[in-house]
Amino acid sequence: MIDLVKKAMLTGIGVASLTKDKIEDIAKDFAQKGKLSEQEGEKLVREMVSKTEESKEELKKQINTMVEKALAKTEFVRTADIEELHGEIASLRKEIEALRNGKTT
């Protein structure tokens, strides 16, 4: 019975969008209707919270991968790249100034 309830919850509601409170509410509703024992309800909540967290992490990884791929295909300049260039420019300015003053670094 608990497997059927889990499948129904996973099918009916996106796992990544479930909150612990929502999972607890659904489990309590099933328990009140006599479809789950208290122990089955608690087990269901633990398992669903765990699966929700796993799904959220996997979704984050997939999104990050997709964003990285999209950025790699564009000519988008990252802040880190700009900061690196600023450092190189500052270094070159110092060298130019030293050469103008007759000094070498």
N, C-alpha and C positions, 0 to 999 in steps of 0.2 A: 504494500500500500504506500509506504513512504517513497519508494522509487517512482511510483505513478505521480505522486504529489510533486516530487522534485522535477520530473519531466514536464509536468504541467506548468510549474512556476518558470522553469527555464524557457519553455516555449512561449508562454504568454507574456513574459516580461523580460526585457533585455537584461542579462545578468550584470553587465557593467553599470547599469543605472540603478541597481537595487541598493538601498541603504539598509543598514542593520535594523533600524526601526521598522522599515517596511517589511522586511523578512520576518521580524518578530510578530508584526501585526497579522501577516498572512498565516503564520504557523499557529498563532493563538486562535484565529478564526477557524482553522481546520480542527484544532483541538476542541474548541467549544462545540463544534458541530458533531463531535464524536468520531471524526475520521482519523484522528491521530491520538495516541496516548501522550501524556506529558513528556515522557522520556523520548518518544519519537519526535515530538515537537522541538525539544531542546537539541536533539541530534540534528534535526533538519536545519535549525537556525545556525548551528555551528558549521555544518557542511556548506550551507548556502553562503554564509558570510565569507568563508574561506574561498569558495569558488568565485564569489564576486570580486574579492581582492585580487585573485589570480587573473581574472578576466580584465580588470582595470589595468594591472601592470602590463599584460600582454597588449592591450589596446594602446597604452602609452608607448610601448616599444615600436609597435607598428606605425603609429603616427609619427614618431621621431624618425623612423627609417624613411617614411614617405616624404617628410619635410626635407631631410638631408638629400634625398635623391632629387627632389624638385629644385632645391637651392643649387645643387651641383650642375643642373642643366641651365641655370640662368646666369646672368652676369652680375648677380647680386654680390655686393661687397659686404663682408662681415666686419663687425666692430674690431675684432682681433686683428684682421688684416690692416685696417686703418691705423690702429695703434702701433703695429709693427712698422708701418711706413713712417709714421711720425717719429719713431725712435731712430730710424735710418736717416731721415732728413735732419734731425737734430745733430746726429753724429757727423754727417757731411758738412753741415754748417760750421761746426767746430773745426773740422779739418780745413775748410776754406778760409776761415778767419785766421787760423794758425799759419797757413801758407801766405796770406796777405801780410801778416806781421813778420814774416821771415822765419817762422818757427816750424819745426816738423814734429809730428806726434809719433 
